[in-house]
Amino acid sequence: MQINWNDRDPIYRQLRDRIVELILDGVFSDGDSLPSVRQIANEQRINPITVSKAFQLLVEDHLVEKRRGLGMFVGDGAGEKLAGLEKERFLKEEWPVIAGKINRLGLDARLLLAQLETDG
């Protein structure tokens, strides 16, 4: 699991967000086992408590379930739920910033959509 750490956000939050990305990208599907706390802590050279805190956030969001003695597993419907939550977050938080920049730069929406189709 590759993570590019930043200095803005707490490490547990960055780890949580990276696991969310991996679920959205289909790397982890509903019912899949996640790497253990110890494995992630060793790979990323971070404190196991930090990893546990990231997992706890995912459990609280009902995206991951803890199976006693077995580990952590992606919950049923987690991918769909995340897609909905991420769309909502994008439209509320990121899109207004992007739309503002488009307007400030005087960019044409039709040209942007054409570029998206070309790049996409």
Backbone as ProteinMPNN parsed JSONL, in Angstrom:
{"seq_chain_A": "MQINWNDRDPIYRQLRDRIVELILDGVFSDGDSLPSVRQIANEQRINPITVSKAFQLLVEDHLVEKRRGLGMFVGDGAGEKLAGLEKERFLKEEWPVIAGKINRLGLDARLLLAQLETDG", "coords_chain_A": {"N_chain_A": [[0.852, -1.171, 0.0], [0.878, 1.969, -1.088], [1.565, 5.131, 0.178], [1.532, 8.582, 0.074], [2.618, 10.704, 2.252], [1.495, 13.717, 3.86], [2.041, 16.957, 5.4], [-0.104, 18.311, 6.355], [-2.42, 16.93, 7.294], [-3.499, 14.699, 9.939], [-1.759, 11.6, 10.429], [-3.281, 9.256, 10.848], [-5.68, 9.968, 9.663], [-4.941, 10.351, 7.013], [-4.211, 7.739, 6.379], [-6.673, 6.444, 6.686], [-8.064, 7.744, 4.618], [-6.606, 6.818, 2.429], [-7.17, 4.085, 2.441], [-9.88, 4.244, 1.91], [-9.732, 5.259, -0.726], [-8.592, 3.012, -1.961], [-10.668, 1.178, -1.691], [-12.652, 2.46, -3.217], [-11.37, 2.354, -5.69], [-11.537, -0.305, -6.211], [-9.615, -2.068, -5.352], [-9.852, -3.208, -2.87], [-12.64, -5.097, -2.184], [-16.129, -5.573, -1.272], [-16.299, -7.549, 1.596], [-13.651, -8.333, 1.511], [-10.563, -9.03, 3.147], [-8.663, -6.782, 5.095], [-5.265, -5.592, 5.288], [-3.366, -6.447, 8.224], [-3.176, -4.626, 11.366], [-0.596, -4.662, 12.427], [0.895, -5.369, 10.147], [0.472, -3.148, 8.398], [1.492, -1.109, 10.025], [4.191, -1.867, 10.191], [4.958, -1.826, 7.441], [4.521, 0.856, 6.757], [5.957, 2.14, 8.632], [4.875, 3.287, 10.982], [3.164, 4.022, 14.076], [1.396, 1.36, 15.623], [-0.915, 2.072, 17.018], [-1.767, 4.316, 15.682], [-2.57, 3.197, 13.249], [-4.658, 1.603, 14.192], [-6.403, 3.602, 15.015], [-7.111, 4.743, 12.554], [-8.447, 2.565, 11.397], [-10.553, 2.407, 13.223], [-12.018, 4.697, 12.62], [-12.997, 3.946, 10.111], [-14.595, 1.803, 10.86], [-16.495, 3.115, 12.449], [-17.742, 4.579, 10.474], [-19.118, 2.611, 9.25], [-17.946, 1.195, 7.173], [-16.041, -0.697, 7.317], [-15.717, -3.799, 8.965], [-15.07, -5.316, 12.085], [-13.897, -8.478, 12.776], [-13.808, -10.557, 15.304], [-10.823, -12.026, 16.235], [-10.215, -12.565, 13.618], [-9.719, -10.315, 12.062], [-9.904, -7.264, 10.112], [-12.477, -6.393, 7.832], [-13.779, -5.412, 4.657], [-16.883, -3.887, 4.629], [-20.224, -4.95, 3.652], [-21.537, -3.404, 0.807], [-19.89, -1.21, 1.017], [-18.337, 0.016, -1.014], [-20.275, 1.186, -2.724], [-21.54, 2.908, -0.913], [-19.402, 4.58, -0.239], [-18.867, 5.734, -2.749], [-21.136, 7.32, -3.092], [-20.878, 9.049, -0.863], [-18.42, 10.288, -1.445], [-19.019, 11.573, -3.858], [-20.906, 13.421, -2.955], [-19.319, 14.9, -1.134], [-17.415, 15.926, -2.92], [-19.025, 17.583, -4.531], [-19.889, 19.449, -2.645], [-17.551, 20.473, -1.398], [-15.191, 20.491, -3.097], [-15.996, 21.084, -5.765], [-17.133, 23.787, -5.765], [-14.776, 25.324, -5.44], [-13.315, 24.622, -7.716], [-15.121, 25.425, -9.732], [-15.18, 28.165, -9.226], [-12.562, 28.851, -9.921], [-12.577, 28.208, -12.639], [-14.379, 30.126, -13.556], [-12.997, 32.496, -12.831], [-10.787, 32.337, -14.5], [-11.971, 32.503, -16.901], [-12.643, 30.334, -18.482], [-14.082, 28.202, -20.982], [-16.825, 26.129, -20.577], [-17.641, 24.154, -22.396], [-15.309, 23.668, -23.859], [-13.72, 22.647, -21.837], [-15.097, 20.273, -21.208], [-14.809, 18.93, -23.64], [-12.044, 18.593, -23.603], [-11.85, 16.916, -21.389], [-13.104, 14.624, -22.356], [-11.286, 13.952, -24.338], [-8.956, 13.453, -22.83], [-9.876, 11.554, -21.041]], "CA_chain_A": [[0.0, 0.0, 0.0], [1.704, 3.165, -1.232], [0.95, 6.346, 0.717], [2.352, 9.791, 0.032], [2.231, 11.453, 3.445], [1.622, 15.174, 3.822], [2.189, 17.552, 6.724], [-1.338, 19.017, 6.7], [-3.424, 16.099, 7.959], [-2.968, 13.652, 10.821], [-1.413, 10.366, 9.718], [-4.397, 8.3, 10.893], [-6.683, 10.431, 8.705], [-4.389, 10.059, 5.685], [-4.312, 6.291, 6.195], [-8.102, 6.174, 6.471], [-8.416, 8.217, 3.28], [-5.966, 5.936, 1.446], [-7.955, 2.846, 2.401], [-11.113, 4.619, 1.191], [-9.37, 5.299, -2.151], [-8.395, 1.644, -2.439], [-11.998, 0.575, -1.809], [-13.284, 3.085, -4.377], [-10.682, 1.875, -6.898], [-11.801, -1.731, -6.379], [-8.508, -2.894, -4.864], [-10.535, -3.967, -1.815], [-14.071, -5.208, -2.462], [-16.952, -6.008, -0.149], [-15.944, -8.836, 2.172], [-12.208, -8.566, 1.481], [-9.777, -8.805, 4.355], [-7.669, -5.711, 5.018], [-4.006, -5.95, 5.95], [-3.439, -6.319, 9.682], [-2.612, -3.422, 11.984], [0.85, -4.865, 12.518], [1.463, -5.339, 8.796], [0.479, -1.763, 7.922], [2.424, -0.345, 10.869], [5.554, -2.213, 9.77], [5.198, -1.36, 6.075], [4.511, 2.322, 6.691], [6.807, 2.632, 9.723], [4.077, 4.138, 11.853], [2.73, 3.4, 15.317], [0.182, 0.538, 15.479], [-2.074, 2.799, 17.556], [-2.203, 5.186, 14.586], [-3.296, 2.337, 12.314], [-5.908, 1.24, 14.863], [-7.269, 4.778, 14.995], [-7.632, 4.838, 11.188], [-9.436, 1.497, 11.268], [-11.714, 2.747, 14.038], [-12.814, 5.647, 11.827], [-13.685, 3.179, 9.08], [-15.641, 1.021, 11.543], [-17.537, 4.065, 12.838], [-18.448, 4.963, 9.25], [-19.757, 1.379, 8.764], [-17.308, 0.796, 5.927], [-15.218, -1.852, 7.656], [-16.196, -4.496, 10.161], [-14.055, -6.06, 12.832], [-14.306, -9.848, 13.102], [-12.964, -10.952, 16.428], [-9.888, -13.116, 15.97], [-9.965, -12.733, 12.185], [-9.199, -9.07, 11.492], [-10.811, -6.25, 9.584], [-13.005, -6.739, 6.528], [-14.597, -4.388, 4.014], [-18.291, -4.174, 4.856], [-21.112, -5.076, 2.497], [-22.01, -2.138, 0.266], [-18.964, -0.113, 1.336], [-17.958, 0.72, -2.238], [-21.404, 2.023, -3.154], [-21.72, 3.957, 0.083], [-18.287, 5.518, -0.402], [-19.042, 6.476, -3.993], [-22.135, 8.346, -2.807], [-20.318, 10.032, 0.06], [-17.369, 11.033, -2.129], [-19.681, 12.47, -4.806], [-21.491, 14.496, -2.159], [-18.223, 15.72, -0.632], [-16.853, 16.637, -4.066], [-19.925, 18.659, -4.95], [-19.984, 20.472, -1.591], [-16.268, 21.042, -0.994], [-14.208, 20.696, -4.156], [-16.552, 21.687, -6.972], [-17.202, 25.254, -5.703], [-13.428, 25.875, -5.652], [-12.99, 24.412, -9.131], [-16.01, 26.286, -10.529], [-14.698, 29.53, -9.051], [-11.335, 29.024, -10.712], [-12.998, 28.204, -14.044], [-14.962, 31.449, -13.83], [-11.943, 33.52, -12.746], [-9.915, 32.205, -15.662], [-12.766, 32.709, -18.111], [-12.609, 29.122, -19.311], [-15.346, 27.788, -21.583], [-17.2, 24.801, -20.08], [-17.672, 23.207, -23.528], [-13.928, 23.287, -24.165], [-13.252, 21.782, -20.741], [-15.709, 18.958, -21.383], [-14.147, 18.305, -24.786], [-10.723, 18.175, -23.132], [-12.068, 15.773, -20.505], [-13.383, 13.46, -23.212], [-10.027, 13.62, -25.008], [-8.03, 12.896, -21.83], [-10.497, 10.487, -20.269]], "C_chain_A": [[0.897, 1.232, 0.0], [0.947, 4.38, -0.712], [1.959, 7.479, 0.629], [1.885, 10.7, 1.16], [2.373, 12.951, 3.202], [1.707, 15.693, 5.254], [0.92, 18.258, 7.201], [-2.25, 18.207, 7.622], [-2.777, 15.083, 8.887], [-2.758, 12.35, 10.037], [-2.577, 9.372, 9.723], [-5.471, 8.666, 9.878], [-6.221, 10.146, 7.277], [-4.482, 8.568, 5.375], [-5.748, 5.896, 5.918], [-8.493, 6.56, 5.051], [-7.807, 7.333, 2.197], [-6.727, 4.612, 1.333], [-9.27, 3.092, 1.674], [-10.843, 4.649, -0.312], [-9.236, 3.894, -2.715], [-9.724, 0.903, -2.572], [-12.706, 1.142, -3.031], [-12.674, 2.596, -5.692], [-10.885, 0.384, -7.138], [-10.652, -2.629, -5.957], [-9.02, -3.783, -3.726], [-12.024, -3.922, -2.12], [-14.811, -5.64, -1.201], [-16.537, -7.406, 0.308], [-14.457, -9.138, 2.194], [-11.572, -8.261, 2.829], [-8.792, -7.667, 4.114], [-6.377, -6.189, 5.656], [-4.124, -5.709, 7.454], [-2.824, -5.003, 10.152], [-1.097, -3.527, 12.003], [1.52, -4.769, 11.155], [1.549, -3.906, 8.266], [1.482, -0.934, 8.712], [3.868, -0.612, 10.456], [5.887, -1.663, 8.389], [5.355, 0.158, 6.01], [5.409, 2.974, 7.745], [6.086, 3.67, 10.58], [3.627, 3.333, 13.066], [1.46, 2.571, 15.082], [-1.07, 1.229, 16.025], [-2.645, 3.744, 16.496], [-3.021, 4.401, 13.574], [-4.645, 1.956, 12.913], [-6.898, 2.395, 14.843], [-7.886, 4.964, 13.608], [-8.709, 3.781, 10.959], [-10.707, 1.826, 12.045], [-12.614, 3.746, 13.312], [-13.619, 4.912, 10.759], [-14.815, 2.332, 9.664], [-16.806, 1.937, 11.905], [-18.367, 4.524, 11.651], [-19.179, 3.778, 8.61], [-19.24, 0.965, 7.39], [-16.503, -0.479, 6.102], [-15.813, -2.491, 8.895], [-15.065, -5.3, 10.776], [-14.628, -7.433, 13.146], [-13.313, -10.374, 14.12], [-12.121, -12.177, 16.076], [-9.529, -13.294, 14.509], [-9.386, -11.477, 11.536], [-10.293, -8.145, 11.021], [-11.197, -6.611, 8.154], [-13.835, -5.587, 5.983], [-16.055, -4.811, 4.163], [-19.077, -4.282, 3.565], [-21.619, -3.701, 2.08], [-21.095, -0.956, 0.51], [-18.592, 0.696, 0.09], [-19.045, 1.659, -2.721], [-21.611, 3.187, -2.203], [-20.634, 5.017, -0.07], [-18.437, 6.356, -1.664], [-20.046, 7.607, -3.778], [-21.596, 9.441, -1.917], [-19.263, 10.899, -0.62], [-17.958, 11.996, -3.166], [-20.243, 13.683, -4.073], [-20.411, 15.455, -1.654], [-17.607, 16.553, -1.761], [-17.729, 17.83, -4.443], [-20.004, 19.783, -3.922], [-18.666, 21.198, -1.343], [-15.345, 21.396, -2.16], [-14.77, 21.436, -5.364], [-16.669, 23.209, -6.877], [-15.84, 25.921, -5.933], [-13.053, 25.774, -7.127], [-13.827, 25.343, -10.007], [-15.577, 27.746, -10.421], [-13.467, 29.809, -9.892], [-11.664, 29.056, -12.199], [-13.535, 29.579, -14.42], [-13.898, 32.54, -13.821], [-11.039, 33.514, -13.977], [-10.655, 32.406, -16.982], [-12.741, 31.518, -19.054], [-14.012, 28.769, -19.791], [-15.649, 26.349, -21.157], [-17.217, 23.761, -21.203], [-16.265, 22.73, -23.889], [-13.36, 22.368, -23.088], [-13.82, 20.378, -20.875], [-15.093, 18.217, -22.562], [-12.762, 17.79, -24.39], [-10.828, 16.939, -22.24], [-12.309, 14.503, -21.316], [-12.126, 13.006, -23.937], [-9.061, 12.919, -24.066], [-8.565, 11.624, -21.182], [-10.471, 9.177, -20.913]], "O_chain_A": [[1.592, 1.501, 0.979], [-0.188, 4.628, -1.119], [3.103, 7.341, 1.062], [0.87, 11.385, 1.033], [3.24, 13.399, 2.451], [1.471, 14.948, 6.206], [0.872, 18.75, 8.329], [-2.783, 18.728, 8.602], [-1.646, 14.654, 8.657], [-3.498, 12.051, 9.099], [-2.832, 8.716, 8.713], [-6.103, 7.785, 9.295], [-7.021, 9.746, 6.431], [-4.794, 8.179, 4.25], [-6.014, 5.103, 5.015], [-9.171, 5.8, 4.359], [-8.427, 7.12, 1.155], [-6.901, 4.087, 0.233], [-9.725, 2.243, 0.907], [-11.638, 4.123, -1.092], [-9.708, 3.615, -3.817], [-9.884, 0.084, -3.477], [-13.3, 0.39, -3.804], [-13.38, 2.442, -6.689], [-10.45, -0.138, -8.164], [-10.707, -3.838, -6.181], [-8.665, -4.958, -3.634], [-12.6, -2.849, -2.293], [-14.202, -6.021, -0.201], [-16.437, -8.328, -0.501], [-14.036, -10.104, 2.83], [-11.993, -7.355, 3.547], [-8.163, -7.594, 3.058], [-6.397, -7.1, 6.483], [-4.898, -4.859, 7.894], [-2.058, -4.36, 9.433], [-0.399, -2.582, 11.635], [2.583, -4.163, 11.019], [2.587, -3.499, 7.744], [2.235, -0.148, 8.136], [4.676, 0.314, 10.379], [6.962, -1.101, 8.182], [6.215, 0.674, 5.297], [5.597, 4.19, 7.754], [6.598, 4.754, 10.862], [3.705, 2.105, 13.07], [0.542, 3.038, 14.409], [-2.172, 0.985, 15.533], [-3.857, 3.946, 16.423], [-4.048, 4.88, 13.095], [-5.662, 1.982, 12.221], [-8.099, 2.185, 14.671], [-9.063, 5.308, 13.499], [-9.761, 4.074, 10.391], [-11.812, 1.553, 11.577], [-13.839, 3.646, 13.386], [-14.788, 5.224, 10.532], [-15.862, 2.165, 9.039], [-17.966, 1.583, 11.694], [-19.552, 4.825, 11.794], [-19.789, 3.923, 7.55], [-19.987, 0.455, 6.555], [-16.308, -1.243, 5.156], [-16.347, -1.806, 9.766], [-14.228, -5.877, 10.083], [-15.714, -7.544, 13.715], [-12.14, -10.6, 13.823], [-12.642, -13.218, 15.674], [-8.641, -14.081, 14.18], [-8.64, -11.573, 10.561], [-11.44, -8.222, 11.46], [-10.368, -7.071, 7.369], [-14.506, -4.877, 6.732], [-16.417, -5.948, 3.86], [-18.661, -3.78, 2.521], [-22.079, -2.926, 2.917], [-21.473, 0.184, 0.242], [-18.54, 1.924, 0.14], [-18.767, 2.801, -3.088], [-21.832, 4.319, -2.634], [-20.919, 6.214, -0.033], [-18.163, 7.556, -1.65], [-19.825, 8.729, -4.235], [-21.821, 10.624, -2.172], [-19.214, 12.109, -0.397], [-17.455, 13.107, -3.335], [-20.079, 14.822, -4.512], [-20.568, 16.673, -1.736], [-17.315, 17.735, -1.582], [-17.236, 18.939, -4.646], [-20.169, 20.946, -4.289], [-18.66, 22.405, -1.103], [-14.781, 22.49, -2.195], [-14.109, 22.31, -5.924], [-16.327, 23.885, -7.847], [-15.772, 26.978, -6.559], [-12.536, 26.726, -7.712], [-13.3, 25.978, -10.92], [-15.604, 28.479, -11.409], [-13.344, 30.873, -10.5], [-11.087, 29.85, -12.942], [-13.192, 30.128, -15.467], [-13.888, 33.409, -14.693], [-10.586, 34.564, -14.432], [-10.039, 32.47, -18.047], [-12.811, 31.675, -20.272], [-14.999, 29.008, -19.096], [-14.826, 25.455, -21.354], [-16.844, 22.609, -20.982], [-16.049, 21.554, -24.185], [-12.616, 21.433, -23.383], [-13.102, 19.398, -20.676], [-14.877, 17.007, -22.49], [-12.357, 16.698, -24.788], [-10.003, 16.03, -22.324], [-11.778, 13.44, -20.994], [-11.92, 11.808, -24.131], [-8.426, 11.929, -24.431], [-7.8, 10.731, -20.819], [-10.968, 8.202, -20.349]]}, "name": "protein", "num_of_chains": 1, "seq": "MQINWNDRDPIYRQLRDRIVELILDGVFSDGDSLPSVRQIANEQRINPITVSKAFQLLVEDHLVEKRRGLGMFVGDGAGEKLAGLEKERFLKEEWPVIAGKINRLGLDARLLLAQLETDG"}
